[in-house]
Amino acid sequence: MPLSLTIADQADAARIAEIHMATFGSNAMFLAQFPTPAVRNDVKHSIELKALADIEDPKTTVLVVRDSSLEPQNSSAISFAKWAHPVRSDEGYVEPPWVWPVETDLDILNDWAKKTEETQLRILGNTPCYRLTFMGTDPAYQRRGAASMMVRWGIERSRIDQAPAYLESTLEAAPFYTKLGFTAAAKISLEYTIHGSDTPGTYEEVSFIYEPSK
């Protein structure tokens, strides 16, 4: 059935949280940041609250791809993406904060956030950009073109505003972004140890940039 790209509304927040968990629930960094079944259950509510805030944030566009064969309408979303808009340093903008569950491993979470922020600063400096912060597709509806629709939305905005687009990708998804015209800019790596474990882990992602003038 046909897919349609739309702007998310408040009724989509719970479904966005479901898709987020289905997409990232087995990701190594997600499991390190939220190391117990209890905290992973609680973080779904945090994701829903952040989706509600981002939908209302004028500096963020939350997209959903809907399958018209699914009902009701607020459950027809099969994919979501969050595009943060370019922000100048003099605007005084503050992103809606996350509210994390009590058992979140904030050391690992903050270390990873610092790594990604440092990498973006090194690549773009203070240049305002469109930034794909999260994107996910329900595993039951993958490979139907939903992700491409949402990424191309950001590419089009990048071209219109002549502002670069930026994102971090898992290693597995990197070829997808390359195919759409993004260029790998840096590899981000973090060594971590989950509390209560003596086994260290290493997590890696790739940062990508799209330059509209190239």
PyMOL commands that place a pseudoatom at each C-alpha (Angstrom):
pseudoatom trace, name=CA, resn=MET, resi=1, chain=A, elem=C, hetatm=0, pos=[0.000, 0.000, 0.000]
pseudoatom trace, name=CA, resn=PRO, resi=2, chain=A, elem=C, hetatm=0, pos=[1.139, 3.628, -0.551]
pseudoatom trace, name=CA, resn=LEU, resi=3, chain=A, elem=C, hetatm=0, pos=[3.252, 5.320, 2.085]
pseudoatom trace, name=CA, resn=SER, resi=4, chain=A, elem=C, hetatm=0, pos=[2.867, 8.982, 2.993]
pseudoatom trace, name=CA, resn=LEU, resi=5, chain=A, elem=C, hetatm=0, pos=[5.299, 11.330, 4.708]
pseudoatom trace, name=CA, resn=THR, resi=6, chain=A, elem=C, hetatm=0, pos=[3.670, 13.627, 7.269]
pseudoatom trace, name=CA, resn=ILE, resi=7, chain=A, elem=C, hetatm=0, pos=[4.548, 15.862, 10.201]
pseudoatom trace, name=CA, resn=ALA, resi=8, chain=A, elem=C, hetatm=0, pos=[3.942, 14.055, 13.483]
pseudoatom trace, name=CA, resn=ASP, resi=9, chain=A, elem=C, hetatm=0, pos=[1.326, 15.246, 15.945]
pseudoatom trace, name=CA, resn=GLN, resi=10, chain=A, elem=C, hetatm=0, pos=[0.865, 14.613, 19.664]
pseudoatom trace, name=CA, resn=ALA, resi=11, chain=A, elem=C, hetatm=0, pos=[-1.174, 11.472, 19.027]
pseudoatom trace, name=CA, resn=ASP, resi=12, chain=A, elem=C, hetatm=0, pos=[1.902, 9.895, 17.388]
pseudoatom trace, name=CA, resn=ALA, resi=13, chain=A, elem=C, hetatm=0, pos=[4.163, 10.127, 20.453]
pseudoatom trace, name=CA, resn=ALA, resi=14, chain=A, elem=C, hetatm=0, pos=[3.340, 6.720, 21.912]
pseudoatom trace, name=CA, resn=ARG, resi=15, chain=A, elem=C, hetatm=0, pos=[3.800, 5.021, 18.544]
pseudoatom trace, name=CA, resn=ILE, resi=16, chain=A, elem=C, hetatm=0, pos=[7.128, 6.830, 18.050]
pseudoatom trace, name=CA, resn=ALA, resi=17, chain=A, elem=C, hetatm=0, pos=[8.284, 5.418, 21.404]
pseudoatom trace, name=CA, resn=GLU, resi=18, chain=A, elem=C, hetatm=0, pos=[7.267, 1.913, 20.297]
pseudoatom trace, name=CA, resn=ILE, resi=19, chain=A, elem=C, hetatm=0, pos=[9.189, 2.216, 17.040]
pseudoatom trace, name=CA, resn=HIS, resi=20, chain=A, elem=C, hetatm=0, pos=[12.198, 3.697, 18.849]
pseudoatom trace, name=CA, resn=MET, resi=21, chain=A, elem=C, hetatm=0, pos=[12.343, 0.738, 21.232]
pseudoatom trace, name=CA, resn=ALA, resi=22, chain=A, elem=C, hetatm=0, pos=[11.896, -1.768, 18.402]
pseudoatom trace, name=CA, resn=THR, resi=23, chain=A, elem=C, hetatm=0, pos=[14.668, -0.098, 16.409]
pseudoatom trace, name=CA, resn=PHE, resi=24, chain=A, elem=C, hetatm=0, pos=[17.257, 0.549, 19.108]
pseudoatom trace, name=CA, resn=GLY, resi=25, chain=A, elem=C, hetatm=0, pos=[16.353, -2.007, 21.776]
pseudoatom trace, name=CA, resn=SER, resi=26, chain=A, elem=C, hetatm=0, pos=[19.171, -4.369, 20.782]
pseudoatom trace, name=CA, resn=ASN, resi=27, chain=A, elem=C, hetatm=0, pos=[21.750, -1.653, 20.054]
pseudoatom trace, name=CA, resn=ALA, resi=28, chain=A, elem=C, hetatm=0, pos=[24.900, -2.102, 22.146]
pseudoatom trace, name=CA, resn=MET, resi=29, chain=A, elem=C, hetatm=0, pos=[25.041, 1.538, 23.261]
pseudoatom trace, name=CA, resn=PHE, resi=30, chain=A, elem=C, hetatm=0, pos=[21.352, 1.507, 24.197]
pseudoatom trace, name=CA, resn=LEU, resi=31, chain=A, elem=C, hetatm=0, pos=[21.889, -1.632, 26.301]
pseudoatom trace, name=CA, resn=ALA, resi=32, chain=A, elem=C, hetatm=0, pos=[24.924, -0.072, 27.986]
pseudoatom trace, name=CA, resn=GLN, resi=33, chain=A, elem=C, hetatm=0, pos=[23.086, 3.142, 28.845]
pseudoatom trace, name=CA, resn=PHE, resi=34, chain=A, elem=C, hetatm=0, pos=[19.989, 1.278, 30.049]
pseudoatom trace, name=CA, resn=PRO, resi=35, chain=A, elem=C, hetatm=0, pos=[21.495, -1.908, 31.503]
pseudoatom trace, name=CA, resn=THR, resi=36, chain=A, elem=C, hetatm=0, pos=[18.524, -3.600, 33.198]
pseudoatom trace, name=CA, resn=PRO, resi=37, chain=A, elem=C, hetatm=0, pos=[15.108, -4.808, 32.004]
pseudoatom trace, name=CA, resn=ALA, resi=38, chain=A, elem=C, hetatm=0, pos=[13.461, -2.451, 34.514]
pseudoatom trace, name=CA, resn=VAL, resi=39, chain=A, elem=C, hetatm=0, pos=[15.204, 0.673, 33.230]
pseudoatom trace, name=CA, resn=ARG, resi=40, chain=A, elem=C, hetatm=0, pos=[14.573, -0.346, 29.610]
pseudoatom trace, name=CA, resn=ASN, resi=41, chain=A, elem=C, hetatm=0, pos=[10.886, -0.595, 30.437]
pseudoatom trace, name=CA, resn=ASP, resi=42, chain=A, elem=C, hetatm=0, pos=[10.950, 2.868, 32.050]
pseudoatom trace, name=CA, resn=VAL, resi=43, chain=A, elem=C, hetatm=0, pos=[12.908, 4.538, 29.249]
pseudoatom trace, name=CA, resn=LYS, resi=44, chain=A, elem=C, hetatm=0, pos=[10.060, 3.956, 26.817]
pseudoatom trace, name=CA, resn=HIS, resi=45, chain=A, elem=C, hetatm=0, pos=[8.063, 6.533, 28.785]
pseudoatom trace, name=CA, resn=SER, resi=46, chain=A, elem=C, hetatm=0, pos=[11.023, 8.937, 28.639]
pseudoatom trace, name=CA, resn=ILE, resi=47, chain=A, elem=C, hetatm=0, pos=[11.139, 8.541, 24.855]
pseudoatom trace, name=CA, resn=GLU, resi=48, chain=A, elem=C, hetatm=0, pos=[7.413, 9.274, 24.599]
pseudoatom trace, name=CA, resn=LEU, resi=49, chain=A, elem=C, hetatm=0, pos=[7.768, 12.423, 26.730]
pseudoatom trace, name=CA, resn=LYS, resi=50, chain=A, elem=C, hetatm=0, pos=[10.677, 13.629, 24.580]
pseudoatom trace, name=CA, resn=ALA, resi=51, chain=A, elem=C, hetatm=0, pos=[8.668, 12.968, 21.423]
pseudoatom trace, name=CA, resn=LEU, resi=52, chain=A, elem=C, hetatm=0, pos=[5.822, 15.074, 22.785]
pseudoatom trace, name=CA, resn=ALA, resi=53, chain=A, elem=C, hetatm=0, pos=[8.236, 17.918, 23.556]
pseudoatom trace, name=CA, resn=ASP, resi=54, chain=A, elem=C, hetatm=0, pos=[10.010, 17.671, 20.203]
pseudoatom trace, name=CA, resn=ILE, resi=55, chain=A, elem=C, hetatm=0, pos=[6.729, 17.729, 18.272]
pseudoatom trace, name=CA, resn=GLU, resi=56, chain=A, elem=C, hetatm=0, pos=[5.959, 21.081, 19.903]
pseudoatom trace, name=CA, resn=ASP, resi=57, chain=A, elem=C, hetatm=0, pos=[9.511, 22.427, 19.501]
pseudoatom trace, name=CA, resn=PRO, resi=58, chain=A, elem=C, hetatm=0, pos=[9.713, 24.992, 16.653]
pseudoatom trace, name=CA, resn=LYS, resi=59, chain=A, elem=C, hetatm=0, pos=[13.343, 24.061, 16.057]
pseudoatom trace, name=CA, resn=THR, resi=60, chain=A, elem=C, hetatm=0, pos=[12.615, 20.370, 15.489]
pseudoatom trace, name=CA, resn=THR, resi=61, chain=A, elem=C, hetatm=0, pos=[10.587, 18.648, 12.798]
pseudoatom trace, name=CA, resn=VAL, resi=62, chain=A, elem=C, hetatm=0, pos=[9.331, 15.199, 13.754]
pseudoatom trace, name=CA, resn=LEU, resi=63, chain=A, elem=C, hetatm=0, pos=[8.340, 13.178, 10.715]
pseudoatom trace, name=CA, resn=VAL, resi=64, chain=A, elem=C, hetatm=0, pos=[6.345, 9.983, 10.460]
pseudoatom trace, name=CA, resn=VAL, resi=65, chain=A, elem=C, hetatm=0, pos=[5.727, 7.742, 7.481]
pseudoatom trace, name=CA, resn=ARG, resi=66, chain=A, elem=C, hetatm=0, pos=[2.251, 6.252, 7.476]
pseudoatom trace, name=CA, resn=ASP, resi=67, chain=A, elem=C, hetatm=0, pos=[0.885, 3.161, 5.795]
pseudoatom trace, name=CA, resn=SER, resi=68, chain=A, elem=C, hetatm=0, pos=[-2.641, 4.017, 4.662]
pseudoatom trace, name=CA, resn=SER, resi=69, chain=A, elem=C, hetatm=0, pos=[-3.751, 0.400, 5.049]
pseudoatom trace, name=CA, resn=LEU, resi=70, chain=A, elem=C, hetatm=0, pos=[-3.281, 0.534, 8.822]
pseudoatom trace, name=CA, resn=GLU, resi=71, chain=A, elem=C, hetatm=0, pos=[-5.898, 1.816, 11.263]
pseudoatom trace, name=CA, resn=PRO, resi=72, chain=A, elem=C, hetatm=0, pos=[-6.431, 3.786, 13.407]
pseudoatom trace, name=CA, resn=GLN, resi=73, chain=A, elem=C, hetatm=0, pos=[-4.561, 6.762, 11.971]
pseudoatom trace, name=CA, resn=ASN, resi=74, chain=A, elem=C, hetatm=0, pos=[-2.398, 7.382, 15.044]
pseudoatom trace, name=CA, resn=SER, resi=75, chain=A, elem=C, hetatm=0, pos=[-1.224, 3.752, 14.862]
pseudoatom trace, name=CA, resn=SER, resi=76, chain=A, elem=C, hetatm=0, pos=[-0.498, 3.814, 11.127]
pseudoatom trace, name=CA, resn=ALA, resi=77, chain=A, elem=C, hetatm=0, pos=[3.006, 5.232, 11.538]
pseudoatom trace, name=CA, resn=ILE, resi=78, chain=A, elem=C, hetatm=0, pos=[5.664, 2.731, 10.523]
pseudoatom trace, name=CA, resn=SER, resi=79, chain=A, elem=C, hetatm=0, pos=[8.699, 5.052, 10.749]
pseudoatom trace, name=CA, resn=PHE, resi=80, chain=A, elem=C, hetatm=0, pos=[9.765, 8.260, 12.442]
pseudoatom trace, name=CA, resn=ALA, resi=81, chain=A, elem=C, hetatm=0, pos=[12.613, 10.735, 12.152]
pseudoatom trace, name=CA, resn=LYS, resi=82, chain=A, elem=C, hetatm=0, pos=[13.629, 13.821, 14.093]
pseudoatom trace, name=CA, resn=TRP, resi=83, chain=A, elem=C, hetatm=0, pos=[15.371, 16.629, 12.233]
pseudoatom trace, name=CA, resn=ALA, resi=84, chain=A, elem=C, hetatm=0, pos=[16.810, 19.414, 14.384]
pseudoatom trace, name=CA, resn=HIS, resi=85, chain=A, elem=C, hetatm=0, pos=[16.869, 22.719, 12.495]
pseudoatom trace, name=CA, resn=PRO, resi=86, chain=A, elem=C, hetatm=0, pos=[19.864, 25.045, 12.093]
pseudoatom trace, name=CA, resn=VAL, resi=87, chain=A, elem=C, hetatm=0, pos=[20.373, 27.232, 15.158]
pseudoatom trace, name=CA, resn=ARG, resi=88, chain=A, elem=C, hetatm=0, pos=[22.616, 30.277, 15.313]
pseudoatom trace, name=CA, resn=SER, resi=89, chain=A, elem=C, hetatm=0, pos=[24.710, 30.739, 18.433]
pseudoatom trace, name=CA, resn=ASP, resi=90, chain=A, elem=C, hetatm=0, pos=[22.993, 34.078, 19.169]
pseudoatom trace, name=CA, resn=GLU, resi=91, chain=A, elem=C, hetatm=0, pos=[19.453, 32.654, 19.188]
pseudoatom trace, name=CA, resn=GLY, resi=92, chain=A, elem=C, hetatm=0, pos=[19.496, 31.470, 22.798]
pseudoatom trace, name=CA, resn=TYR, resi=93, chain=A, elem=C, hetatm=0, pos=[17.717, 28.255, 21.874]
pseudoatom trace, name=CA, resn=VAL, resi=94, chain=A, elem=C, hetatm=0, pos=[17.550, 25.437, 24.427]
pseudoatom trace, name=CA, resn=GLU, resi=95, chain=A, elem=C, hetatm=0, pos=[16.522, 21.968, 23.263]
pseudoatom trace, name=CA, resn=PRO, resi=96, chain=A, elem=C, hetatm=0, pos=[13.733, 20.291, 25.284]
pseudoatom trace, name=CA, resn=PRO, resi=97, chain=A, elem=C, hetatm=0, pos=[15.572, 18.116, 27.832]
pseudoatom trace, name=CA, resn=TRP, resi=98, chain=A, elem=C, hetatm=0, pos=[15.414, 14.368, 28.235]
pseudoatom trace, name=CA, resn=VAL, resi=99, chain=A, elem=C, hetatm=0, pos=[14.099, 13.026, 31.551]
pseudoatom trace, name=CA, resn=TRP, resi=100, chain=A, elem=C, hetatm=0, pos=[15.992, 9.799, 32.184]
pseudoatom trace, name=CA, resn=PRO, resi=101, chain=A, elem=C, hetatm=0, pos=[14.894, 6.892, 34.428]
pseudoatom trace, name=CA, resn=VAL, resi=102, chain=A, elem=C, hetatm=0, pos=[16.646, 6.506, 37.763]
pseudoatom trace, name=CA, resn=GLU, resi=103, chain=A, elem=C, hetatm=0, pos=[18.729, 3.451, 36.783]
pseudoatom trace, name=CA, resn=THR, resi=104, chain=A, elem=C, hetatm=0, pos=[20.137, 5.005, 33.612]
pseudoatom trace, name=CA, resn=ASP, resi=105, chain=A, elem=C, hetatm=0, pos=[23.932, 4.681, 33.379]
pseudoatom trace, name=CA, resn=LEU, resi=106, chain=A, elem=C, hetatm=0, pos=[24.551, 8.408, 33.109]
pseudoatom trace, name=CA, resn=ASP, resi=107, chain=A, elem=C, hetatm=0, pos=[28.322, 7.969, 32.952]
pseudoatom trace, name=CA, resn=ILE, resi=108, chain=A, elem=C, hetatm=0, pos=[28.119, 6.048, 29.685]
pseudoatom trace, name=CA, resn=LEU, resi=109, chain=A, elem=C, hetatm=0, pos=[25.287, 8.190, 28.357]
pseudoatom trace, name=CA, resn=ASN, resi=110, chain=A, elem=C, hetatm=0, pos=[27.133, 11.448, 29.051]
pseudoatom trace, name=CA, resn=ASP, resi=111, chain=A, elem=C, hetatm=0, pos=[30.448, 10.098, 27.756]
pseudoatom trace, name=CA, resn=TRP, resi=112, chain=A, elem=C, hetatm=0, pos=[28.811, 9.138, 24.451]
pseudoatom trace, name=CA, resn=ALA, resi=113, chain=A, elem=C, hetatm=0, pos=[27.004, 12.486, 24.202]
pseudoatom trace, name=CA, resn=LYS, resi=114, chain=A, elem=C, hetatm=0, pos=[30.315, 14.294, 24.774]
pseudoatom trace, name=CA, resn=LYS, resi=115, chain=A, elem=C, hetatm=0, pos=[31.998, 12.228, 22.046]
pseudoatom trace, name=CA, resn=THR, resi=116, chain=A, elem=C, hetatm=0, pos=[29.282, 13.025, 19.509]
pseudoatom trace, name=CA, resn=GLU, resi=117, chain=A, elem=C, hetatm=0, pos=[29.212, 16.726, 20.398]
pseudoatom trace, name=CA, resn=GLU, resi=118, chain=A, elem=C, hetatm=0, pos=[33.000, 17.006, 20.109]
pseudoatom trace, name=CA, resn=THR, resi=119, chain=A, elem=C, hetatm=0, pos=[32.950, 15.262, 16.741]
pseudoatom trace, name=CA, resn=GLN, resi=120, chain=A, elem=C, hetatm=0, pos=[30.257, 17.541, 15.330]
pseudoatom trace, name=CA, resn=LEU, resi=121, chain=A, elem=C, hetatm=0, pos=[32.138, 20.607, 16.585]
pseudoatom trace, name=CA, resn=ARG, resi=122, chain=A, elem=C, hetatm=0, pos=[35.348, 19.377, 14.996]
pseudoatom trace, name=CA, resn=ILE, resi=123, chain=A, elem=C, hetatm=0, pos=[33.659, 18.797, 11.640]
pseudoatom trace, name=CA, resn=LEU, resi=124, chain=A, elem=C, hetatm=0, pos=[31.282, 21.757, 11.435]
pseudoatom trace, name=CA, resn=GLY, resi=125, chain=A, elem=C, hetatm=0, pos=[32.528, 24.222, 14.026]
pseudoatom trace, name=CA, resn=ASN, resi=126, chain=A, elem=C, hetatm=0, pos=[29.661, 26.589, 14.824]
pseudoatom trace, name=CA, resn=THR, resi=127, chain=A, elem=C, hetatm=0, pos=[28.065, 26.265, 11.377]
pseudoatom trace, name=CA, resn=PRO, resi=128, chain=A, elem=C, hetatm=0, pos=[24.280, 25.872, 11.791]
pseudoatom trace, name=CA, resn=CYS, resi=129, chain=A, elem=C, hetatm=0, pos=[23.049, 22.616, 10.276]
pseudoatom trace, name=CA, resn=TYR, resi=130, chain=A, elem=C, hetatm=0, pos=[20.142, 20.270, 9.938]
pseudoatom trace, name=CA, resn=ARG, resi=131, chain=A, elem=C, hetatm=0, pos=[20.824, 17.324, 12.229]
pseudoatom trace, name=CA, resn=LEU, resi=132, chain=A, elem=C, hetatm=0, pos=[19.129, 13.949, 12.084]
pseudoatom trace, name=CA, resn=THR, resi=133, chain=A, elem=C, hetatm=0, pos=[18.977, 13.083, 15.769]
pseudoatom trace, name=CA, resn=PHE, resi=134, chain=A, elem=C, hetatm=0, pos=[16.947, 9.857, 15.616]
pseudoatom trace, name=CA, resn=MET, resi=135, chain=A, elem=C, hetatm=0, pos=[15.332, 7.749, 12.935]
pseudoatom trace, name=CA, resn=GLY, resi=136, chain=A, elem=C, hetatm=0, pos=[13.708, 4.349, 13.164]
pseudoatom trace, name=CA, resn=THR, resi=137, chain=A, elem=C, hetatm=0, pos=[11.421, 1.988, 11.268]
pseudoatom trace, name=CA, resn=ASP, resi=138, chain=A, elem=C, hetatm=0, pos=[9.234, -0.740, 12.712]
pseudoatom trace, name=CA, resn=PRO, resi=139, chain=A, elem=C, hetatm=0, pos=[11.133, -3.959, 11.832]
pseudoatom trace, name=CA, resn=ALA, resi=140, chain=A, elem=C, hetatm=0, pos=[7.944, -5.414, 10.324]
pseudoatom trace, name=CA, resn=TYR, resi=141, chain=A, elem=C, hetatm=0, pos=[7.899, -2.624, 7.704]
pseudoatom trace, name=CA, resn=GLN, resi=142, chain=A, elem=C, hetatm=0, pos=[11.539, -2.235, 6.763]
pseudoatom trace, name=CA, resn=ARG, resi=143, chain=A, elem=C, hetatm=0, pos=[12.873, -2.036, 3.190]
pseudoatom trace, name=CA, resn=ARG, resi=144, chain=A, elem=C, hetatm=0, pos=[9.820, -0.242, 1.841]
pseudoatom trace, name=CA, resn=GLY, resi=145, chain=A, elem=C, hetatm=0, pos=[11.473, 3.157, 1.346]
pseudoatom trace, name=CA, resn=ALA, resi=146, chain=A, elem=C, hetatm=0, pos=[10.257, 4.936, 4.488]
pseudoatom trace, name=CA, resn=ALA, resi=147, chain=A, elem=C, hetatm=0, pos=[13.745, 5.835, 5.724]
pseudoatom trace, name=CA, resn=SER, resi=148, chain=A, elem=C, hetatm=0, pos=[14.726, 7.230, 2.331]
pseudoatom trace, name=CA, resn=MET, resi=149, chain=A, elem=C, hetatm=0, pos=[11.640, 9.470, 2.329]
pseudoatom trace, name=CA, resn=MET, resi=150, chain=A, elem=C, hetatm=0, pos=[12.566, 10.958, 5.701]
pseudoatom trace, name=CA, resn=VAL, resi=151, chain=A, elem=C, hetatm=0, pos=[16.245, 11.459, 4.903]
pseudoatom trace, name=CA, resn=ARG, resi=152, chain=A, elem=C, hetatm=0, pos=[15.393, 13.100, 1.579]
pseudoatom trace, name=CA, resn=TRP, resi=153, chain=A, elem=C, hetatm=0, pos=[13.188, 15.555, 3.491]
pseudoatom trace, name=CA, resn=GLY, resi=154, chain=A, elem=C, hetatm=0, pos=[16.299, 16.713, 5.343]
pseudoatom trace, name=CA, resn=ILE, resi=155, chain=A, elem=C, hetatm=0, pos=[18.353, 16.829, 2.148]
pseudoatom trace, name=CA, resn=GLU, resi=156, chain=A, elem=C, hetatm=0, pos=[15.727, 19.031, 0.500]
pseudoatom trace, name=CA, resn=ARG, resi=157, chain=A, elem=C, hetatm=0, pos=[15.666, 21.401, 3.474]
pseudoatom trace, name=CA, resn=SER, resi=158, chain=A, elem=C, hetatm=0, pos=[19.464, 21.482, 3.412]
pseudoatom trace, name=CA, resn=ARG, resi=159, chain=A, elem=C, hetatm=0, pos=[19.387, 22.514, -0.240]
pseudoatom trace, name=CA, resn=ILE, resi=160, chain=A, elem=C, hetatm=0, pos=[16.680, 25.139, 0.249]
pseudoatom trace, name=CA, resn=ASP, resi=161, chain=A, elem=C, hetatm=0, pos=[18.428, 26.775, 3.204]
pseudoatom trace, name=CA, resn=GLN, resi=162, chain=A, elem=C, hetatm=0, pos=[21.967, 26.095, 1.948]
pseudoatom trace, name=CA, resn=ALA, resi=163, chain=A, elem=C, hetatm=0, pos=[22.830, 24.611, 5.326]
pseudoatom trace, name=CA, resn=PRO, resi=164, chain=A, elem=C, hetatm=0, pos=[24.693, 21.314, 5.731]
pseudoatom trace, name=CA, resn=ALA, resi=165, chain=A, elem=C, hetatm=0, pos=[22.955, 18.213, 7.057]
pseudoatom trace, name=CA, resn=TYR, resi=166, chain=A, elem=C, hetatm=0, pos=[24.660, 16.096, 9.696]
pseudoatom trace, name=CA, resn=LEU, resi=167, chain=A, elem=C, hetatm=0, pos=[24.031, 12.758, 11.397]
pseudoatom trace, name=CA, resn=GLU, resi=168, chain=A, elem=C, hetatm=0, pos=[25.607, 9.841, 13.215]
pseudoatom trace, name=CA, resn=SER, resi=169, chain=A, elem=C, hetatm=0, pos=[25.058, 6.354, 11.828]
pseudoatom trace, name=CA, resn=THR, resi=170, chain=A, elem=C, hetatm=0, pos=[25.573, 2.834, 13.047]
pseudoatom trace, name=CA, resn=LEU, resi=171, chain=A, elem=C, hetatm=0, pos=[28.206, 0.956, 11.077]
pseudoatom trace, name=CA, resn=GLU, resi=172, chain=A, elem=C, hetatm=0, pos=[25.494, -1.238, 9.562]
pseudoatom trace, name=CA, resn=ALA, resi=173, chain=A, elem=C, hetatm=0, pos=[23.499, 1.715, 8.211]
pseudoatom trace, name=CA, resn=ALA, resi=174, chain=A, elem=C, hetatm=0, pos=[26.496, 3.633, 6.840]
pseudoatom trace, name=CA, resn=PRO, resi=175, chain=A, elem=C, hetatm=0, pos=[26.141, 2.396, 3.211]
pseudoatom trace, name=CA, resn=PHE, resi=176, chain=A, elem=C, hetatm=0, pos=[22.535, 3.644, 3.174]
pseudoatom trace, name=CA, resn=TYR, resi=177, chain=A, elem=C, hetatm=0, pos=[23.591, 7.242, 3.893]
pseudoatom trace, name=CA, resn=THR, resi=178, chain=A, elem=C, hetatm=0, pos=[26.450, 7.062, 1.412]
pseudoatom trace, name=CA, resn=LYS, resi=179, chain=A, elem=C, hetatm=0, pos=[23.987, 5.985, -1.276]
pseudoatom trace, name=CA, resn=LEU, resi=180, chain=A, elem=C, hetatm=0, pos=[21.841, 9.055, -0.556]
pseudoatom trace, name=CA, resn=GLY, resi=181, chain=A, elem=C, hetatm=0, pos=[24.742, 11.463, -1.030]
pseudoatom trace, name=CA, resn=PHE, resi=182, chain=A, elem=C, hetatm=0, pos=[26.201, 11.839, 2.460]
pseudoatom trace, name=CA, resn=THR, resi=183, chain=A, elem=C, hetatm=0, pos=[29.952, 11.738, 3.004]
pseudoatom trace, name=CA, resn=ALA, resi=184, chain=A, elem=C, hetatm=0, pos=[31.585, 9.947, 5.926]
pseudoatom trace, name=CA, resn=ALA, resi=185, chain=A, elem=C, hetatm=0, pos=[33.399, 12.561, 7.991]
pseudoatom trace, name=CA, resn=ALA, resi=186, chain=A, elem=C, hetatm=0, pos=[34.682, 10.749, 11.085]
pseudoatom trace, name=CA, resn=LYS, resi=187, chain=A, elem=C, hetatm=0, pos=[34.424, 7.579, 13.116]
pseudoatom trace, name=CA, resn=ILE, resi=188, chain=A, elem=C, hetatm=0, pos=[33.251, 7.950, 16.720]
pseudoatom trace, name=CA, resn=SER, resi=189, chain=A, elem=C, hetatm=0, pos=[34.417, 5.349, 19.217]
pseudoatom trace, name=CA, resn=LEU, resi=190, chain=A, elem=C, hetatm=0, pos=[33.825, 4.879, 22.939]
pseudoatom trace, name=CA, resn=GLU, resi=191, chain=A, elem=C, hetatm=0, pos=[35.291, 2.258, 25.262]
pseudoatom trace, name=CA, resn=TYR, resi=192, chain=A, elem=C, hetatm=0, pos=[33.019, 1.559, 28.212]
pseudoatom trace, name=CA, resn=THR, resi=193, chain=A, elem=C, hetatm=0, pos=[32.377, -0.887, 31.020]
pseudoatom trace, name=CA, resn=ILE, resi=194, chain=A, elem=C, hetatm=0, pos=[28.872, -1.598, 32.258]
pseudoatom trace, name=CA, resn=HIS, resi=195, chain=A, elem=C, hetatm=0, pos=[28.506, -1.221, 36.025]
pseudoatom trace, name=CA, resn=GLY, resi=196, chain=A, elem=C, hetatm=0, pos=[28.699, -4.617, 37.694]
pseudoatom trace, name=CA, resn=SER, resi=197, chain=A, elem=C, hetatm=0, pos=[30.690, -6.126, 34.821]
pseudoatom trace, name=CA, resn=ASP, resi=198, chain=A, elem=C, hetatm=0, pos=[34.422, -6.549, 34.301]
pseudoatom trace, name=CA, resn=THR, resi=199, chain=A, elem=C, hetatm=0, pos=[34.083, -6.980, 30.549]
pseudoatom trace, name=CA, resn=PRO, resi=200, chain=A, elem=C, hetatm=0, pos=[34.873, -3.805, 28.586]
pseudoatom trace, name=CA, resn=GLY, resi=201, chain=A, elem=C, hetatm=0, pos=[33.094, -2.957, 25.379]
pseudoatom trace, name=CA, resn=THR, resi=202, chain=A, elem=C, hetatm=0, pos=[33.773, -0.683, 22.420]
pseudoatom trace, name=CA, resn=TYR, resi=203, chain=A, elem=C, hetatm=0, pos=[31.026, 1.062, 20.499]
pseudoatom trace, name=CA, resn=GLU, resi=204, chain=A, elem=C, hetatm=0, pos=[31.501, 2.781, 17.148]
pseudoatom trace, name=CA, resn=GLU, resi=205, chain=A, elem=C, hetatm=0, pos=[29.438, 4.944, 14.827]
pseudoatom trace, name=CA, resn=VAL, resi=206, chain=A, elem=C, hetatm=0, pos=[30.195, 7.030, 11.739]
pseudoatom trace, name=CA, resn=SER, resi=207, chain=A, elem=C, hetatm=0, pos=[29.392, 10.723, 11.409]
pseudoatom trace, name=CA, resn=PHE, resi=208, chain=A, elem=C, hetatm=0, pos=[28.114, 11.848, 8.011]
pseudoatom trace, name=CA, resn=ILE, resi=209, chain=A, elem=C, hetatm=0, pos=[27.726, 15.237, 6.397]
pseudoatom trace, name=CA, resn=TYR, resi=210, chain=A, elem=C, hetatm=0, pos=[25.731, 16.403, 3.403]
pseudoatom trace, name=CA, resn=GLU, resi=211, chain=A, elem=C, hetatm=0, pos=[27.003, 19.561, 1.708]
pseudoatom trace, name=CA, resn=PRO, resi=212, chain=A, elem=C, hetatm=0, pos=[24.240, 21.137, -0.421]
pseudoatom trace, name=CA, resn=SER, resi=213, chain=A, elem=C, hetatm=0, pos=[26.666, 23.099, -2.585]
pseudoatom trace, name=CA, resn=LYS, resi=214, chain=A, elem=C, hetatm=0, pos=[28.623, 20.004, -3.624]
for i in range(1, 214): cmd.bond("trace and resi %d" % i, "trace and resi %d" % (i + 1))
show_as sticks, trace
zoom trace
